[in-house]
Amino acid sequence: MEEIPEAIADIAKRTGTTEDEARLLYCLEHTGEAFDALPNVTTGERIQFAVHHQALVNMMAARVVGRDHPEAWGRSEPRAGAGLEPLEPNT
């Protein structure tokens, strides 16, 4: 598969992803097309592929949202007293 830099740049611009994340989304799109072209794919296989494919796309979306809103999506340091201090080993 040949990458098209303009397409990757467009994905990054439209989705707010980094260039590397956009490249991954570009590859996922082509992976879906390649899967659809396989012969003798069952309905169950199509469903299973779609579920896992969408999970990977969602992971990229979560990265963007977490980066844009770290305080709301668990990407920032917890505030002092939030009860998330490291546990001390029992001695």
C-alpha positions in Angstrom: 0.0 0.0 0.0 1.4 3.3 -1.0 0.8 6.2 1.4 -0.5 9.4 0.0 0.9 12.3 2.1 -1.9 14.7 1.1 -4.5 12.2 2.3 -2.8 11.7 5.6 -2.4 15.5 6.0 -6.1 15.9 5.3 -7.1 13.3 7.9 -4.9 15.0 10.5 -6.5 18.4 9.7 -10.1 17.1 9.8 -9.7 14.9 12.9 -7.2 16.7 15.1 -4.8 13.8 15.1 -1.1 13.9 14.9 0.6 12.9 11.6 1.4 9.5 13.0 -2.2 9.0 14.3 -3.6 10.1 10.9 -1.3 7.6 9.2 -2.7 4.9 11.4 -6.3 6.0 10.5 -5.3 6.0 6.8 -4.0 2.5 7.1 -7.1 1.3 9.0 -9.2 2.7 6.2 -7.3 0.7 3.6 -7.3 -2.4 5.9 -11.1 -2.3 5.8 -11.1 -2.1 2.1 -8.7 -5.0 1.8 -10.8 -7.1 4.2 -14.0 -6.4 2.2 -12.1 -7.6 -0.9 -11.4 -11.0 0.6 -13.3 -13.9 -0.9 -15.7 -16.1 1.1 -16.0 -13.8 4.1 -18.8 -14.8 6.4 -21.3 -12.5 8.0 -19.7 -13.4 11.4 -16.3 -12.5 10.2 -17.5 -9.2 8.8 -19.2 -8.4 12.1 -16.1 -9.4 14.1 -13.8 -7.3 11.8 -16.1 -4.3 12.1 -16.2 -4.4 15.9 -12.4 -4.6 16.2 -11.8 -2.0 13.4 -14.1 0.4 15.1 -12.4 -0.1 18.5 -9.1 1.0 16.9 -10.7 4.0 15.4 -12.3 4.9 18.7 -8.9 4.5 20.4 -7.5 7.2 18.1 -10.5 9.4 18.8 -10.0 9.0 22.6 -6.3 10.1 22.2 -7.5 13.3 20.6 -10.1 14.0 23.1 -7.8 13.1 26.0 -5.1 15.5 24.6 -7.6 18.3 24.0 -9.4 17.9 27.4 -6.9 16.1 29.8 -8.7 17.3 32.9 -11.9 15.6 31.9 -10.6 12.4 30.5 -8.0 11.2 33.0 -4.9 12.4 31.3 -3.9 15.0 33.7 -2.3 14.5 37.1 -4.9 13.9 39.8 -5.4 16.8 42.2 -4.0 16.4 45.7 -6.3 14.6 48.1 -8.3 12.9 45.3 -7.5 9.5 46.9 -5.3 8.4 44.1 -2.0 8.5 46.0 0.3 5.5 45.4 -0.2 2.7 47.8 2.6 2.0 50.3 3.6 -1.6 50.8 2.6 -3.3 54.0 5.7 -3.9 56.1 
